Amino acid sequence: MAAPQTLQRLQTLIWVLIYGGLLTLVLGIATARTDGALGWTLGVAGGIAAAAGVVLIAVRARLKPDTGG
């Protein structure tokens, strides 16, 4: 059981990780043309962040809100 406020924070974190990770991934791909090492670093970090967001979606799906009783 989880409090509604906790679930809302988790949902916010999920979307920040997914969108921020995808943005960083694309930035890494664009940067790789001029600086390969930096581009790969950004790309991998962005991919990991987006993947973490997807995993948290599965975690969120298993959590049930408190009934308050």
N, C-alpha and C positions, 0 to 999 in steps of 0.2 A: 504494500500500500504506500502511496506517495501523496503528499500534500499538493493541492492544485497549483500553488506558487512554485513548487519544485518542478512540476511537470511543465509549467510555462517557461521556466528558466532553461530546462533541458531542450525544449522545442526551439527556443531562441538560439541556444548554442549549436544545435544541429544545423540550422539554416546558415548561421555565420560560418561554420566549418565548411559546409558544402559550397556556398557561393564564394567565400573567400579562397577556398582551396582551388576551385576551378579558375578563378581570376588569376591566382598566383601561377597555376599551371600554364595558362595561356601566356602570361607575362614571361615565364621561363622559356617557352617555345620561341617567342619573339626575340628574347635576349640571346638565345643560343646561337643566332646567326652572327653576332658580333663578339660574344664572349662565351665560349662553350662551357667552361666550368661553372660560371655563374648561372647560365641558362639551365644546365642540368640540375644544379642545386635547387633553384627555384621550382623547376618542374617536379622534381621528386618531393619536395616539401609540400607543394600544392596538391599533388596526387595523394599523399598520405593524409593531409587534412580533409580532403573530400571523401576519402575512404573511411576515415574516422566518423565523419558525419553520417555516412550510410550505415555504418555499424550501430551508431547511436539510434538510428531510426528503428532498428530491430529491438534494441534495448527498451526504447520508449513504447513500442507496441506491446511489450510484456508487462509493463507497469500498469497498475490499476489505480484510479484515484480513490482517495479516502471517502468513505460514505458519511463520515461525521458521526457515526453512532458508536 
